[in-house]
């Protein structure tokens, strides 16, 4: 019979032995992630994705800061309750607030979804004036409260202009740390090509989206490839229809957001949340593939001023 001391020692080893048997990943120190407009459709979709590790990886615990306007306080509290009820292992806490200073306090990553919503018949440019006050206020909170190297993704439309406003109103924040979402357009382009060719979307590579996140963007498949049973082939060769690539493909991607609004009477939510996770994951963790992101660039000859573009 084993002595009590031996039994106690074996018992003390059990957690370690179980962790080895389960091959549990060694977790990093928790980081703070802010989601603004968190009670809205995109915010509701993305918070669980972040807490499940789809944005920062399966070994990165997070404390979620969720922000929305005061009249959305009850809905925001509902989001907080659902996050708690989901019992997500990587989620180490939720701060739900309508106070910008509290929301931005010490955050390492910020996904700015809050803004005036785009409705049926509206272009993204129609939202500019309505978003000035929002982004001026959030820029101040970002500059004063966030962690020094906080990385920011602007999702709210018009994303390029909102990102530029954020940079103008928060000059102390490095320009390289502010980006805007064009990954949704990139993913839409991938989806169109994959459907056309009858391949999995993961087998399509090197699609590029140029310009602004708007109906003037230009999805470019000229260097794209797709993996087939005969190896990797140029998309232009596989499609074998230059007119489709030049016209229907381009216009479908350009107008996809409007088509979604017309169909479901609300703007893209699930796909936007997924694209935001893709954007941040590839930015933070890296990727060997081509991906699209809206970034700040200045050029003295062909750009009149600093602009965010893909």
HELIX and SHEET records of a PDB file:
HELIX    1   1 UNK A    4  UNK A   22  1                                  19    
HELIX    2   2 UNK A   41  UNK A   51  1                                  11    
HELIX    3   3 UNK A   70  UNK A   72  5                                   3    
HELIX    4   4 UNK A   73  UNK A   85  1                                  13    
HELIX    5   5 UNK A  100  UNK A  104  1                                   5    
HELIX    6   6 UNK A  124  UNK A  127  5                                   4    
HELIX    7   7 UNK A  128  UNK A  145  1                                  18    
HELIX    8   8 UNK A  159  UNK A  169  1                                  11    
HELIX    9   9 UNK A  175  UNK A  177  5                                   3    
HELIX   10  10 UNK A  183  UNK A  197  1                                  15    
HELIX   11  11 UNK A  201  UNK A  203  5                                   3    
HELIX   12  12 UNK A  235  UNK A  239  1                                   5    
HELIX   13  13 UNK A  242  UNK A  243  1                                   2    
HELIX   14  14 UNK A  244  UNK A  248  3                                   5    
HELIX   15  15 UNK A  249  UNK A  254  1                                   6    
HELIX   16  16 UNK A  256  UNK A  264  1                                   9    
HELIX   17  17 UNK A  270  UNK A  285  1                                  16    
SHEET    1   A 6 UNK A  91  UNK A  97  0                                        
SHEET    2   A 6 UNK A  62  UNK A  67  1                                        
SHEET    3   A 6 UNK A  31  UNK A  36  1                                        
SHEET    4   A 6 UNK A 109  UNK A 112  1                                        
SHEET    5   A 6 UNK A 151  UNK A 154  1                                        
SHEET    6   A 6 UNK A 178  UNK A 180  1                                        
SHEET    1   B 3 UNK A 204  UNK A 205  0                                        
SHEET    2   B 3 UNK A 225  UNK A 228 -1                                        
SHEET    3   B 3 UNK A 231  UNK A 234 -1                                        
SHEET    1   C 2 UNK A 208  UNK A 210  0                                        
SHEET    2   C 2 UNK A 218  UNK A 220 -1                                        
SHEET    1   D 2 UNK A 295  UNK A 297  0                                        
SHEET    2   D 2 UNK A 307  UNK A 309 -1                                        
END                                                                             
